[in-house]
Amino acid sequence: MVQLAPALAVLVLSFLSGLAAASAAQNKELPRPGEVFAIDGHTAFVIEPEEAARRPGPMPWVWYAPTLEGLPAEEETWMFDRFLAAGIAVAGIDVGESYGNPEGRAAFQALYESLTTERGLARRPVLLARSRGGLMLYGWAVEHPESVGAVAGIYPVCNLVSYPGLDRAAPAFGMSAEALGAALQDHNPIEKLAALARAGVPVLHIHGDADTVVPLDANSALLAERYATLGGPVEIAVIEGRGHDMWSGWFRSQKLTDFAVAHALANQGLTHHDRLVVRGTLENCRARFEGAKRGRVAFLGGSITHNPGWRDEVCAYLRERFPKTEFDFLAAGNPSMGSTPGAFRFTRDVLSHGPVDLLFQEAAVNDSTNGRSAVEMVRGTEGIVRQALRSNPAMDVVLLHFVDPDKMATYRAGEVPLVIEQHEAVAERYGLSSVNLAWEVTERIDASEFTWEDDFKNLHPSPFGQQLYAASVLRLLSKCWDGESAVPESPTPHGMPAALDPFSYDAARLVPLKEATTRAGFELVPDCDPRQGGIGGGVRDGFVDVPMLVATKPGDQLTLPFEGRAVGLWVAAGPDAGTIEHRIDGGPWRTTDLFTPWSGGLHLPWVHVLEAELDGAAHRLEVRIAATKNERSRGHAVRIARFLVND
């Protein structure tokens, strides 16, 4: 047998351990693309955000533990994706079953020095401790409080005595259980919190009260009691009935994610620029989701809601937060349609499906870009809200204000966009929570967090923008629902105050074409394709191959008897859209140009409320095609898909 000299043996062992570490580093699989490398013989990793999400200066980061074999895993991707989207890196190092021993703490310090001095990561990361990662991260943190931005924990171990127990932990510390018990002041994090508290490091844990592996009372609750006594800021969110398990709610906690993001950014002088307004609660829908285990959630808006993105993220979040609830999600986004069309189609597209528990409503982009007046902005939005509450007085409603370049310019001029003022007046009147994405995006772009041209792209957001929208909506839900659930025996009806505008479209409905009596020149086309006859142009779903009343010559006319406060037409206005004249009850004729700024290449669905302040009695509407037309139009066509009445 060949014996090696001691010095040579050390070199060989070092070489072999280096090879092992390199091999382990090469084989480490991450849930998101990143770099795997070796630090002092330990496998480490870092996942950095894409270039578009990066910010000036040192990169904020979240330090995850434990990075054992197979960790971090797929369950962490929801949180990681939100960190990365906010421009925050994620890193960690595998120190094995060290239980926070000195060797593990030294490896943690080596990783910290490498990331902050060689890779440009920030000096004060947020620590994210899952289970026994608590011993590892707290073990390092209490010795380096000046280097800690905050501590977030998912049922973290804080107390060696509780887990794994002194007998199991002792070998990792190279001593007997008795000796370790006598040295807890040196090695047990829960005994060493004073410096961390003096540094004012914020702490947030989520922990189940049914955890038998890492009991709440001996870990998070005990830490909170001691930390608060020492003057440290601490919060423990106790999850009723949950144990030490793989429940998705642990890894999709909006509260924990927001906490980590906010502190990671704040440590770099950055901010989330939240523009949330919480009015009242969303407890009615929460009670329905948790109690009845059923829920209907509707999304009403334009193309931003119609397109995939933020809506899908919200649906996924609700499924994860309420895993036992059977959801019916109503996707009622319709391109180009703001609050006035929304009010008239609300019954057909939303309420006809049954009682709704939670409604998301957005129209700020279309109401302004479509040139709706301030009065219309209120009448449409208030009409939707009043219809919603009349159908289900317990329905919770959230208003969203999306961004476009005009709104950004208005905010930069120190003013509030008119449409947001009007929609917020409705929200204030009815106690509705709202999310002002227009303001948030403007502030974040002006803070150089991202750009409109390269990242957000358009008022129809890129995937990056849709993700940003989703994150803000989820922060609102988190804010409303993070308190202890108190499911009421019955939902609390929302009040129905007097209307802001007595002519709001709160009884708006679609009227069948057959209700027209006189039709001189108007033909009912069962499967109308507005493009036929060489007209061309694009079409929208619901306005092609459907019945329409069509006329193309000046003088063609029809009559509609109705009862109500308002009457109008829903037309497909394309390249040959004409001009109409109308009158009520034989009164004076009034003119409306149907050709829109977009009609040159698209048969755009457009709502024209011809009269909006009638007395609600029986009336007669006459419509005829005018001899004049828009100079850009190629014809005099009128294609009516629906009549509109507000009772």
N, C-alpha and C positions, 0 to 999 in steps of 0.2 A: 504494500500500500504506500502510495506516494504522499508524503506530508509536505505541506506548504509552510514556508516561514510565516510568522504572524503578520508581518507587514504586507506580504504578497497575498495572504489569505484575505486580508481586509480589502485590498484592491480588487481581487477576483469577485468577492461578494458585492462590492460596490458596483462593479461592472455588470454582474448578473442582475442585481436589483434595478440598475438603470435600464437594462434590456427589458426586464419585466414591466417596469413603469412605462417605457416607450410602447411596448406591445399593448399594455392595457389602454394607454392613451389612444393608440390607433384604433382599438376595438370598441371604444366607448361610443354608444349610440345616443344621440340627443333627440328630443322630440321636435326640435326646430333646428335648422342649419346653424352651425356654429363652429368654433375652433376647439379642438381637444389637444391638450399639451401636458407635459410633466412638470411638476414643481417639487423639488427635493424628494423625488421618488414616488410622488403621489399624482394620480390622474386628476387634472383640473380641466375646466371648460369655461368658455365665455361665448355667449350669444349676443351679438350686437345688432342694433336696429338697422334697417335699410337706410341708405343715404338720405332719402326723402324725409325721414323722421328725425334725423339728427339735428342737434342744436349747437350753437357756438359754445366754446369752452369745454372743460372736462365733462366727460359723458356720465350722467347719473346712472346708477346701477342698483340692482337688487341682488343680494347675496343669499343664495338658496342652500339649505342643508336639510337632510343629509344627501350627499352625492354618493350613495352606495351603488353597488352594481344594480343596473336597471332603473336608477333614479338620476335625475328627474324623469318622470314617465309621461305617458299620454295625458293623464288626468290633469297635469299642470299646464297644458298648452293653452287653455282658455285664459288663465292669468298671464302667462308669458306673452301671448299675443297682444294683450292690452298694455303690458309694459313696453313691448317693442314699438307698438303704434304710438306711444307717448314719447318715444325717443330714449327709452331706458333699457340698458343692457341687463343681462342676467348672467351670473357667474357662480361657480362653486368648486369645491375640491373634495375628493374622496379620501377621508382619513380613517376609513374602516370603522369597526365598532370601538371607537376610542372613548366614547362616553364623556367627551370633554377633557381628556387627560392632557398633561403638559405637552406631549409629543403632538397631539392633534392641534392644540392651541398654537404651537410653534409653526405647524404647517399652514394654519389659517393666516398667521401673520406673514408668512412667506408669500402666500397668494396675494394678500392685501398689498404688500410692497411691490410685487411684480405688476399688478394691475394698475396701481396708482402712479408708479414712477416710470414704468416702461410702456404702458399701453394707454395712458391718458384718461383713465377712469377717475371719477370724482373721489375726494378724500373721505366723504361721509355717506356710505351706502345705507340703504334700508335692508335690514336683515329679515329674511323670511324663513322661519323655522317650522318645519313639519315634524311632528312626533319627536323622535330622539335627536333630531337636528336642533332641538332646543338646548340640550346639554352642550352641544358643540358650539353653537353660535353665542349663547349666553356666556359660556365659559370664556370665549374670546372677548366678548363685548365688555364684561365687567372689568377686564384688565386694560381695555382701550376705549373708554367711554367717549373720549374726544373724537374718535373716528367713527362713531355710530350716529346715523341720521334718525333712525327709528327702528323699532322691533315689531314685526308682525308675526303672529303664530297661529298655526293650525294644530289644535290639541298638542301643544309642545310640552316636552318633558322639561321641567325646571328644577327637579329635585332628585338627586341621585338615590336618596333613601327610598323614594317611592318607586322609581324605575331607573335602572333594572334591579335595584336593590344592591346593598353593599357586597354581598357574596358574589354576585355576577359581575359587578363593576370592578372589584378589587384587582383581578389579574391585569386589566388594562392599565392600571396605575402602578403595577409592579409591587404591590404590597398586599398584606392580609386585609380581610374585611375589618378586623379590629383596628388596624393601623389607619385604614381609610376613614373609618368612623371617627377617629381622633383627629383627622386632618380635614374635616369637612369645611372648615373656615377657609381652607386654601383651594379646595377643589369643587365644592358644591355651589353652583351659581346662585341658588336662592339664599345662601348665606352671605353673598358678596354684592348686594345690590346698591349699596350706599353711593358709590362713585357714579354709577349710571344715573341714579336719581338726582344727584347734585348737578349733573350735566344736563338735566331736564330732558332726557331722551324719551320721546313718546312711545308708549307700548299699547298694542291692541292684539288681543287673542280672541279666537273663536274656539269654543270648547263645549263638548256635550256633557250634560249632567248625568248621562248613563254610561260614561266611559269607565270601564273597569280595568283597562290596561294602564292608562295614564289618568288616574282619578282626578277629577276637577279640583276637589278640595285640597289635595296634597300638592297640586301643581299650579295651574293658572290662578285659582282663587287665593291660594296662599301667597303666591307672588304678588297679586294685586293688593292684598291686605298689607303686606310689608312695604311694597313700593309706594303706596299711597301714604303710609305712615312716615316714610322718608321724604315725602314731598314730591315724588315723581308722578308725572301724568300717565294714567293707566286706565284702560277700559277692557272689560271682559264681556264679550257677547256670548251668553250661555244659550246653547241650542237644546231645547227641551226634547228629551227622549232619544237623543243621538249618542252613540258610543264611539269607539275608536275604529271607525269603519271607512269604507270607500264611497260614502254618500257623495254624490256630485256637488251638493251644496257647499261642501268644504272647499272645493276647488273652483267654484264659480261664485264665490262671495264677492258681490259688488262692493260691500262695505270694506272688506279687507283689501281688495284691489285698489279702491279709491284712496285708502289710507296710505298704501305703499307708494302709489304714483304721486300723490300730493306731497309727501315728505321727501321723496327722491328728487322731485323738481324744486321744492322749496329750498332744499339744501344747496341748490345751484342758483338761487335767486330767480327761479322760474315759477310759474303758476299755471294752474289748470284753466283759469279764466272762466270759472263756472258762471253761467247766467241762467240759473234756475230760480223760479219763483214758486214756492210751495204755499198753496192756499188750501186750508182745510187738510183733509187726509184722503188717502185712497183705501180706506179700511173696508168700504162696502165690497169692492171687488175682491180684496184679500180674504174677507170673511167667506165669500162665495167660493173662492178657490180652495180654501182650507177646510171649510165646513161641508159644503155640498159636494166637493170634489168635482165640480163642473165649472166651466167658464166659457163665456163667449166674448171675444176681443175683436173689435173692429178697427180698421185702419182706413180713414177717409182722407183723400187728398188728390194730388195731381200725379204727374209722371214720376216725381221723386219717391213717392210712396208706391206707385205702380211698379217701378223697377226693382230688381233684387237688391238687397243691401240692408239698410237699417231695420226694415220691418222683419226680415228673416232673423236678424240677431235678437230682436226683442222677443219673437216667438220662441226661439231656442232658449233664451234666458227664462222665460215663464215656465216652459216645460221642465227645465232643470230645477228651478226654485220650488215648483209645486209638482213633484214627480208623480203623485197619485191622482192628479187632476186631469180630467178629460177635457181638452180644449177644442173649441171651434173658432178658428181664426178666419175673419172675413177680410179679404184683400179687396178693398173698395177704392183703390187708387185709380184715377182715370186721367190720362194725359191732357194737359192744357186746361183743366177744369178747376176753378177756384171755389169760393164759398157760395156764390149764387147758384151755379149749377149743382153744387153739392147739396144745397138745401132742397132743390126740386127733385133730385134723384135719391135723397136719403132714405125714403120709405122703400123704394124699389131695391136699392143696392145694399141696404143695411137692415132696416127694421123688419122687413118682410121675412128675415131668417129667424126671428124670435128675439126674446129679451137679450139685450147687450149689457154686459157687466162693466166693461172698460172700453172707452172710445178714445183713440188718438186722432186728432183733427189737424190738418195743416192746409193752409191756403195763402200764406203770405207772399209766396213767389208769384203765383198765378193771378192773385187779386191785383197786385201792382203792375206786373208786366202786361196784363191784359187791359190795363187802363180803367179798372173799376173805380168808381167814385168813393169818397170817404163814406157816404151814406150807404152805398151798396156793400162796402166792406163790413159794416156793422149788421146790415139787414141779413146778409147771407150767413155770417158766422153766428149771430144771435138766433137766427131761424133754425140752424142745425142744433144748437144747444137746447133750445126750447122744445123742439121735436123730440130730442133725445130724452130729456127729463120728463116730458109728458108720457112717453112710451114706457119708461122705467124710472121712477123718481129716485131710485137708488143707484142709477148708473154713474160711474166715475168718468170724468172727461178730462183729457189733457190736451192743451193747445201747443202746437209746435210752430216756430217761426224759422223757416229755412233762409239761406243766404243767397244773394245775387250781387253783382257788382254795384248796382245802384244803391243798395242798402249799405254796402261797405262805404261808399262815398258819403252817404248821409251821416253815418256814425263818425266818420273822420272829420266831418264839418261840425261836429259837436251837437248834432240833432238826432232825433229819433225818427225812423222812417214812418210815414203816415200810416201805412197798412198795419204796422206793429202797434202804433198808438191805438188804432181802432180795434184791433183784435184783443189787445190787452184791456181795453175798456170793457169788453164783453167778459173776459176772464175775471176781472175784478168784480164785476156785477154779480157773477154767478159763483164766485169762489173757486175758480178752476186753476189748477197748477199749470205752469207753462215752462217751456224750454226755449230760450232765445238763442238759437244757433247762429243767427245772422250776426249778433253782437259778439258771441264767443269766437267765431271764426275770424272776424275782423281783428279782434284784439290779439289773437294768437298769430295771425299773419304779421301784424305790426310788431309783435315781439320776436319776429324772425324764427318762429318755430317751424314754419313751412311756408310755401308760396302758393299763390293762386294758380299761376301758370304751370308750374312743374308738378304740383302735388294735388291740389283740389280740382284743378282743370276747368271746371264749368259749373253753372248753376245746377246741372245734372251731375252730381258729384262722381268722382272716380271712386274705385273701391276704398281708397284711403279716406276719402270724404264721407262715404257711407258708413265706414267704421267709426269715424269721429262722431257722426250723428248718433249712431247706436250707443256709443259709450256715454254720451251726455244724457240720452233718454234713460239709460240704465242707472246712471247716477241719481236721477230724480226718483226712480222707483226705489232704489236703495235707501235714499233719504227718507222716503215715506214709510218704508216697511222695515227698517232696521230695528225699531223698537220691539218690545215684547208683544207678541200677538195676543190680542184680546178679541176673539171672535164673538161678535154679538149674537144674541139669540135670533134677532131679525135685523135686516139692514136698516140704516138710518136714512130716511128720505131726505134728499136735498131740497132746499127751499126753491120756490119759483117766484122770484121777485117780479115787480112790474117791469115790463119790457123797456129797454133803452129807447127803442123806436117802435111805436105802435104798428108800423107797417113792415116790421121784420117778417121774413119768410118762414114763419113758424107753423104755417099750415099749407106749405107748398106741396104741390103734387103734379104728376104728369097726367095729361089728358089725352085719351086716344084720338087718333085722327078722324075717326068716324063721327066724332061729335060735331064736326063742321057741317053746316047745313047747305048753304049756297056754295057751289064750286064752279064758277064760270071760268073755264080754262085750266083749272087745277085738276090734275089726274092723280088718282091713287095708284102708285106703282108698287106692286107687292114685294118685289126684290130689287130695290133701286140700287144701281151702281152709278154713282155720280160721275165716274170717269167715261162712261159711254158717250158715243157721238163725237169722238175725237177730242173730248175736253181734257182727258189725262189728269195728272196730278195725283198726289197721295191721298190715302183714305185712312180713317181710324176705325178700329173695331167698334161695332155697335152702330156705325153710320155707313155701312155698305152692305148690300144684300139684305136690307131690311125694308119694311114698308115706309114710303114717304109720299107726301103730297107734293107734286112737282108741277111747276108752271114756268114758262120761259118767255112770255110775250108781255109787253106793257099793256096794262088794262086788265089782265087776268086777275080775278079776285075771288075771295071766299068770305064766309060769315061764320062766326063761332058764338053761339049763345053760352053764357056762363054766369055763375054767381061767385063773387069773391072780391078781395081787395086789390088783387094784381092779376095781370094776364100777360102772356108773352109767347114767344116761339123759340123752339130749339131747332136750329137749322144746320145744314152742312154747307158751309160757305167756301166755295172753291174758286177756280180761275174765272168762272163766268157768273159769279154771284152778282145779283142785281140790287136795286134799291126799292124799298117798299114804302107805301103810305098806309097809315091806319087811322081809324077813328072809333070812338066809343059812342054808341047810342045816337048816331047821326051827327055828332059834334064836328069840330074842325079837323081836317086831315093833318097828320104829323108825319114827317119823313124820317126813315132810318136806312142808312147805308149798310148793307150786309157784307160788303167786301172788307176783310180784315187785313192787317199788315202781313199776314202769313198766307193769304188766300191764293197768291200767285202760283204756288206749287202744292197746295194742300187743301182738300175739302175739310176745313176745320170745323169741328162741332162748336157751335157758339150759341149762347143763351142771350136772347134779347127780351128783357122785361119791358114791354111797351107802355104799360100803365101800372103804377105801383101804389097809388094812394086813393083807391076807390073806396066806396062805402060798404062793400061786402054784399050788396044787394044783387039782383039779377041785372045783367048787362048784355050788350051785343057788340062784339068786336068785328069790324070789317077791315080786311086787308086787301090791298091791290098793288100790282107791280107798277112802279112809276115809269114815266117815259125817260127820265134821266137815269144815269148810272155813274159809278166811279170810273174815272178815266183809265184806270189800270185794269178794269174788268173787261172780259171778252164777251159779255152777254148780260142778260137780264134775269138769269135763272133764280128761282126760289125753290129750295128743297127743304120741306118741313118734316122733321122726324117725330116731333111731339109738340102738342100745345102745352102751355104752362099756366097754372092757376094757383094763386094763394088765397085760400078760402077766408 
